[in-house]
Amino acid sequence: MIWSALLGLAPVIAAAAEDYQVSIEGAPADLKEKLEIISRLKKNQRDYPTIAALRRAAQRDAEAFEDALKAAGYYAGSAKAGLAPGENGAPTQVTFNIEPGAAFTVSDYEILYQDEHENRPMTLADAGMTGDGSAAGAALRDTHRQFLNYLWENGYPAAQIISRRAIANLETETAHAVFIFESGPKARFGESRISGAVKTKPSYLRKLINWEEGEDFERSKLVAYRDRLSKSGLFSKIDVAPGAPDDTGAAPVLINLAERKRRTIGAGVSFSTSEGPGGRIFFENRNIFGNAENFRIELTGSQYEQAINFDIVKPLPRLPGQAITNVKFSNETTDAFDARSFSVTGGLSKKWLDDNFQTTAAMTLETSNVKTNGVEERTYFVSAPITVGWNSENDLLNPTKGVRASWTVTPYTGTDSFTQSEIIARSRINFGAQDRFTLAARGALGATFGAALFELPANKRFYAGGGGSVRGFGFQEAGPLDAENKPIGGLSLIEGAVEARAKISQNIQLAAFADAGSVSSSTLPNFDGGFFVGYGGGVRYFTPIGPIRVDVAFPLNQRPTDRAYQIFIALGQPF
């Protein structure tokens, strides 16, 4: 008899152990997906030895559903689980019936404090807030935090959240929200106490301060000051926090710093079939005089150009911006011209709109010895480049979002008088799961006003072609050639490029691209020099310092003088 009973139960046990199906019915549309996510039965389907074990798991899910309903503002909601064992090997059906009831609303908000201080805001209205009336936990949390932020921004640096609760009235389907805080004493900005600055002068650090002693305390000003210190690149540790207010209500600002190593030596290499091997080495000394000045010497060399640059950048915190000084010696030996040049530049730049927008004005004195087709010429120019630029990119070598664009207008006077204008822009969009795919684009426009082509020194003309221009063509060769097949250059330039990238593993990305460009003898581009298109593909291998890029490019409209392909190897994305 006992064995018969056990055998009779076997199909039920097997059905529960082998398979089950879950359905959720009656849930509000905006909650159903969330309930499916938090259901253990739904996301971690596994065998249960008995119907009783499965029923216990379903009950735990139902309790979690009721908690989720309350968190969403359905305080009278309920969730019930029902099981229907399958027959003849069919899966057991687990059905959750959700009865959400009405979504409660908050009828009023109450502000309470655990400590005793006077003249604090006692209502949302005192803080200029109204609340959205939602009884959902997330909405109550956000309102709670917004009130806390108001306290921080209005003289209470020690304010903190203690707790919150919502008291439901089931008859009226409303809730009374109670927010509890500790405000601490009201405080004003006191003295700034700096520690840990060894080379950096305290006078410079105080120039970055964006508050006045005696002002009511505002937490956001501490955050902004910390960001300024971080952007200086001088410190490995930055702590900015309010101290305890004294009897007058003045709270000191405690600034604790640890300086980074100030000197850096670096190097980089590249290779392309159009420009041959290339490399650079630099030495950088940050904070050379104790006011965050940056001194940099950089040597660059390739088949076509060798140069040495001396740069000094001095921050001007009150502007805010920086003063720029540059001295450059260069030797260019290209198919189009040979030139040895010397220049000195000084200028000012100012940043706006969270440092994304920058304006720069400078003055440059330069002289060059230019040799073109056996004719040698000495030139002297004074120029005043003015640049406006936007840069919201998130990385220098591998930007994944943001836009970089600039417009430079440079009037020249001296050996000749003319004005050049150049616009450059680039951006990208990501799509697919985990932003696996990227579509990037770059464009450039250049124009020269007030000069004829052959009156313009060859080293001041526009050229296209090479790794940073139209891949698929040699350096400066995506344009008209003279009788000896040497690049002529142009008064104007137009370039565009698109590149599609796809990550196939954590460290490897494949790319396909098409570049196009033209230089023209007219002031504005009119394609009289022909339009040149290059296409190809490449691979990027991601390293801790940035992607190593290898591209192979082909000229679409190949001339007899053009190579059949070009290879480019460098560090960083092309754009």
N, C-alpha and C positions, 0 to 999 in steps of 0.2 A: 504493500500500500504506500509506504513512504517513498520507495523507489519510483512508483508510478507518479506520485505528486511532483517529485523532483524532475522527472522526465517531462512532465507537463509544463513546468516553468522554464525549461531549457530554451524554447523559442523566444520567450520574452527577454531572457538574459542575453541571448545571442543578438537579438535585435538592438538592445541597448549598447552592447559592446561593439558591434560592428559598425553602426552608422547612426547618425541622427541629423535632422534638418531643423533650422531655426528660422522663425518668422516673427516680425515685430509689427503689430497692428495697432492703429489708433494713435500713433505718435504724431505730434505736430511736425509739419514738413521741415521746419528749421531745426528740429532736434533728432530726426530719425537717423541721419548719418552719424551724429555723435553717439547715439545709443548703440549703434552697430559697432562703433569703434571701441566703446568701453565694455561691451559684452564679451566675457571670457569664452562663452560657448561659441560665439560667432567668429572670433578671431583665432582661438586656440583649439580648434576642433581635434578631439582625441577620444579614445575609447573609454567608456565608463563601464565598470564590471556589472552593475545592476541598475535597474530603473530608479531605485532609491538614491543611488549616488548621483545619477543624472538629475533627479529632482532637486537634490540639495544644491547642486551647481546652478540650476535654473533659479532657485530661490535667492541665491547670492546675487545673480544678475538682476533679478527684480528689485532687490534692495538698492543696488547701485543705480538702477533706472530711477527709482523714487528720489534718491539724492540728486541725481542730475535734473529731474523735473523741478525740485525746489531751487536748485542753483540757477535755473533758467527763469524763475519767478512763478512757477506753477505750484504754489504752496499746498494746494489741496489735491494735487495729482497722486495717482496710484498706479502700480504696475503689478499684474498678477501673471503667474506662469502656469501654463497647462501642458500636460504631457499626454500624448496618444501613442501607445506602443504600436509599431507597425506589425502587420500580419504577413505571413508567408515570405519572410525575409525583407520586407519593406522597412525603410528607416523609421525610427521613432520621430514623431513630430513634436517639436517644442515650440509652443506658441505663447508669445507675450502679449497680453492685452493691456494697452496703455489707456488710461482715462486721465487726461491732463487737467481737466477742469479749466477754469478761467485763468488767464495770465494776470497776476496781481500787479497793482500799481502802488507806488509809494505816495501816501497822502501827505506826509510831512517828514522833515528831517530834523533831528535833534543833535546839537553839538554839546558834548560834555568834556570836562577836563579833570584829570586826576590830581593835578597840582593847583596851587592857589596863587594866581597872579591877576592883576587888574587890567581892564581896558583891552581885553582880547576879543576877537570876533566871536560872537555867540550864535550866529546863524549863517546859512549859506549866503543870504543877501548881504550880510556884512562883508563878505569876501567877494561880492560881485558875481555870485554864482546862483543858479536856479535849480540844478539837478534836472535830469530828463524824465523823472517819474517812473523809470523802469525798476522793477523789484528783482531783476536778475542779479546774481552774485557779481558778475563781471562789471555791470553798470554801477553797483554800489561800491565795489572796489575802486573803480576809476574816480568816482566822485570823492571818495575818501582820500585818495592820493592827491587829487586836485586841491582839496582844502589844505592838506599838509604842505603842498608846494606853495600855496598862498602864505602860510605861516613862515616858511623858509624865506620867501621873497619879501616879507614885510617885518623883519626884525626879530624873528624867533629862530636862530640857527640851531638850537638844541631840540626843536620840536620833533616829536615822533608819534607814530600811530600805536595805540594800545590795543584796541579791539573795535569791532563793529557787530551789530546784530540788527535783525529785522523782526519786528513783532507783528505777526499776521492777525488780521481780523477776518475770520472765515465768513462772517455774515456779509460784510461790505466788500469782500475781496480786495482789500487794501492792506498796506503794511506801513508801520511806523519805523523809520530807519534811525538808528542811534549810532553815532560816531564818537569814539572816545579817544582823546589825545592827552599827551603831556606837552605843554608848550615850552616850558622853561621860561626864564626871565627874558623880557624884551631887551635887545642889545643893539648897539651901534658899532660901526667899524672902529676899532682901536688901532694901536700901532701894529706895524708889520714886523715880525721877528723872523729874520732869515738865518738859517743855519745850513752848513754843508757846502757853501759856495767858497771855493778855494781860489781859483783863477778869476772867476766871474766877479765883476765889481758890483757891490750892492746898489750903487747908484743906477746901473743899467737895469737891474731887476726891479727897482722901484719905478723906473720909467714905464715898465710894462703894466703896472698896477692900474686898474680901471675903476677905482673907487676913491672916495675922499674920506679921510678920518672924520668921524662925527655923523656920517650918513647912516640911516637905518640899514641893518644888515640885509643883504640879498645873496642867497646861496648861488644863484646863477652867475654872479660876478666872480665868485671863487672858481667856478667851473671854467669860465672864459679865461681867467688868468692862468689856470693850469694848462689850458690848451695853448696859450701863447708860449709858455715855457716849453711845452712839448715840441712845438713847431720850430723852436730855435735849434733843436738837435744837439743841445749841449749837455743834457742830463740823462742819466740812466735811471734815476729815481726822483719822483716829484710827489710830495705830499703837501697839500694846501688845505688847512682845516681851521675852524674857529676855536679859540680858547675860551675859558670860562670868563663871563663878564665880571668886571670889578664892581665896586659899590656905585659907581656913576653910570653903569650900564655899558661901558666900553669893553668890547671883546677883542682881544688881540687876534691877529691872523698869524698862524704858525706855518711858516714856509720851510720845509725840510727838504734838502736837495742832495743828490750825489752826482758829481760830474762824470761825464764820459771821458774816455781818452780823447785828447784833442787832435792828435796827428794820425793821418791815414795815408798809406801808400797803396795804390791800386794799378791794375793793368788790364788790358783787354786786347783781343786779337780778332781779326776777320779775314775772310778770303773771298774773292770773286774772280771769275775769269775775265771780267771787264776791267777791274781795277787792281788785280793782283793781290798779294798779301798786304794786310794793313794792321796797324797796332797803335796802342796809346798807353802811356804811363803817366800817372799823375801823383802829385804830393799835395795834401790838403792839411791846413792848420786852422782849426776852428777856434775862435775866441782868442785870436792872436794878441789883442791888446786889452782883453778883459771885458769888452763890450759886445761880444758875439760877432765880431768881425770874422769873415771867412776869407782866408788867403789860399789861393790854389795856383799851382803851376802844372801845366799839362803839355806833354809832348805827343804829337800825333804824326804818323807817317804812313804813306801808301805809295804806290807807283806814281801817282799824279801830284801828290801834295805832301809837303813836310812843313810842320808849323810848331811854334811854341807860343803858348798863351799864358799871360799872367793876369789873374783876376783878384780883385779885392772887393768884397761886398760888405757894406756896413749897414746894419739895421738902423732904421729911424723910427723908434717905437711911437713917437708922438704923431707921426704922419698919418697912419702907419705905412711904412714902406721901407725903402732901402736906397742907399747911394751905391753906384756901380762904377768901378774903374777897370779898364781892360787895356792891356798892351799886347800886341800880337806881331810876330814876325812869321812870314810864310814864304814858301817857295813852291810855285806851281809849275809843273812841266806836263802839259797836256798836248793832245794832237791839235787843239785849236790855238793855243798860245803858250808862251812861257812868261811867268811873272814872278818877280820878287817884290814883296810888299811889306810895309811897316805901317802900323796904325795905332793911335791912342784914342780911347773912348772914355768919356765921363758922362754920367747921367743919373736920373732919379726915377724910381718907380713907386707906384702907390697901388695898394690892394684894396678891393672893395667887395661887398657882397660875400661875406664869409671867406674872403681870400680867393674866391674863384675868378673874379674879374680883376685884371691888372692893366694899368696904363704905365707906359714908359716913354720918357723923353730923354734924348741923349745928344751929344755933340761928338763928332769923330773927325780927327785929322789923320789923313793917310797919304802916302806916296807909294807909287809903284813904278817899277821898270818893266815894261811890257814889250815882248817881242812877238810879232805876228808876221808870218811869211817872210822872215828875214829882215823886217823893218822894226827897229827898236824905238820905243817912245817912253819918256819919263812923264808921269802924270802926278798932279797934286790936287787933292780934293778936300773940301770942308763939307761935311754932310750933317744933317740933323734928323736922324731917324725918329719917328714917333710911332709907337705900337700900342694897339689895344688888343687884349687877348682874354680868352675865356678858357679855363682849364678845370674841369670837374672829374678828370680821370682818376681812378683809384690806385693806379700803379704805374711806375715809370717804364718798366721793361715788359710787363704783361698786363696792360689795362683790360679789364673785363666789362667796365661800364664807364659812362661819362663821355664828355665831348671836349676836344681840344681844338680851338680855332684862334686865329690871329690875323690882324690886318696891319701891315706896316707901310707907311708912306715915308720916303726918304728923298728930300731935295738935296741935290749936289750943286756945288759951285766950285770954281777953280779952273783947271785946264779946260773944262767945258761946263755948261750949266744944263741940267736936266733933272727930272724927277721920276723916281721909280715907285711903283705900288705893287704889293704882293699880298694875296689872301691865301691862307692855307687852313684847311679844316679836315678833321677826321673823327670818326665815331664808329660804334658797333652796336649790334643788338644780339641778344642771346635768346635761345629758345630750345624746346625739348626738355626731357627729363633731366633735372640737375644742370640745366644750361649746357647740355652736351654740345650743342651746335652754336656757331657764331657766324654772323655775317658782318664783315667790317668794310668800311669805305673810306677813301681819302680823295681829296681834290685840291687843286692849286691853280691860281690865276696870277699872272704877272703882266705888268704893262710898264712901258717907258714913254714919258712925255717930254717933248722939247728937244729931241735929238734924232738924227738920221742914223741908220744902222752902221754904216762904215765910218761915221764920225765918232761913234761910241767906242771907247777902249774895249778890247776883246774880253778883258776880265770883268767887265761890267755888263756883259750881255747875258741873256737867259739861255740855258742849255737844258736838254732833256736826255734821259738815258742813263742806265746804271742801276745799282741796287736800291737806291733811295728814290728812284724816279720811275722810268719805264723799264721794268725788268724784261729781258729778252733782247735788249739792245745794249751795245757797249757804252761806256762812260762818255757822255755828251753826244752820242751818235744818233739819237732819235730826233733828227732834224736835217736841214739841208747841208750838203757837203760842197766844197769847192772843187776845182778841177783836179786837185791832188787828193781828193777824198778826205779832206780835213773838215771838221765841223766849223760852220760859220757862226752859229748862234743866232739870236734874234732879239728884237725889241720887246716881244711879248711871249707869253707862255701859257699853255693850258694843259693840265694833267688830271687824270682821274684813274682810280683803281678800286676794284672790288675783290674781296677775298672771302671764300667760304671755308670755315674750319670745323672739324669734327673730332672730338676726343674719342679715341678707341681704347684707351686705358688710362690709368691714373696719371701716367707720365708721358704719354705719347698722343700727339694731335696731328692729324693730316690736314692739308690745306690745298685748295685749288684757287687760282687767281687769274685775273685779266687786268692788265695795265694799258693805258693809252695816253698819248701826249703829242704835243706839237709845239714848235717854236715858229714865230712868224716875223717877217721884216716890217710889219705894220705896228703901229702903236698898240692896238688891241688885237687879240688873236683873230685871224681869218683863215687859218689853215693853208696859207700860200706855200708853206714849207713842207706840206704833206702831213698826214695824220698817221701815227705809228702805234701799232698795237702789239703787245707781247702777252703771252699766256703761259701757264705752266702749273706746277704743283710742288709741294714740299712737305716736309715733316718737321715738327717741333718736339724736342725732348725737354721736359720740364725738370729743372734743377732747383736747388734751394735759392740760387741767386737770380734765376730767370730762365726763360726758354732758350735753348740752343736751336737756331733755325738753319735749315738747309733747304734751299729752293733751286729748282731747275726750271729755266724759262726759255721760251722759243719765240722768235720774231714771226708774227703772222704775215707781214708784208716784207719779206726778206729781200735785201738788195745784194748784188754780188759782193759788196764789201763787208756785209754783216756776217758774223759767225752764225752757225746753225743753232747754237744753244749757248746759254750762259748759266753758270753755277754761282750761287751766293751762299756764304756761310757766315753767320754773325750771331751775336747774343741779343735776344729781345725780339718781340714781334715787329713786323715792318711798319705797322700802324694800328 
